[in-house]
Amino acid sequence: MARSPLAGVFCVDKPAGVTSRHVVDETSKLVRSGRVGHAGTLDPLATGVLVVCVGWATRLVPLVQQQPKRYRAVFELGATSDTDDRTGVVVPTPDAPVPTLEEIENLLPKYTGTILQVPPIYSAVKIAGERSYDLARQGEIADLQPRPVDVHSLRLLDYQHPRLELEMECGSGTYVRAIGRDLGRDLGCGAIMTDLIRTAIGGFTLETAIPLSALDRQSWRTHLRPPLAIVDHFSRFTCGDIELDLLSRGCVLMIDESVSIPGTDVALISQAGELVAVGEFDPTARRIQPRTVFPDAIKFARSVTGSTGGR
């Protein structure tokens, strides 16, 4: 019988002071897989949920990035910095006013919904092929244009001047420190982010995250979740030998009227309950169009059932 290919996902609680790349490198040393990648960069300042995919599950990284993210952020009013957080050159705002609680709460709806946001100059946004942070380090000020981002919710958790704590849920590409920067600008006092915790990406939460220090050569396998966890919010369709053969050739699957599939996003699983592909269900045509197929997973599923893949 063929051996199950190594693939899965870690929900890591990233510590402060290290890059997301460092977490990937440390994970790669443990699993000894050539394919390891993270979904959604956290700056060294930030802590919290970092989703790390292994093996062929790295092809699901875009699906993780599409899921909403939740954060708790702390800002200090009365100052600005070139990085929009405490890691940059901090400049106190002269004669900064002290905003009232009501003034802050009245501004929060302005930053909720689909808004236009100018990324920080120290960000990974590319300008003519170069990263904005590289240009900034060279003393060049990039001409960053505002772009639409989605802020699903923004809530005031605590305010004890100059400390301001917010909780937010947002879509991919949103810069939390830029929210504070713009809020501080509108309040006339300036603001810099001092702490940031990502508490969730979709169904991956801080409560279930594993500290990086807890991953070692003896324990990592117990913390590696199956790839199916990435698309746990999708509908599911179980594939027999015929469907596995069709998927391996990139063919659509015709679905009987008696089969109920809610929604359009579908996780295609083997009879053993393991992910073999993801697809899109067309309820009118009654068919599933495969979008991403995992040949190694299909090969293993066939070995378990004894199928050769012939028709």
Order of alpha helices (4+ residues) and beta strands (2+ residues): beta-alpha-beta-beta-alpha-beta-beta-beta-alpha-beta-beta-beta-alpha-beta-beta-alpha-beta-beta-beta-alpha-beta-alpha-beta-beta-beta-beta-alpha
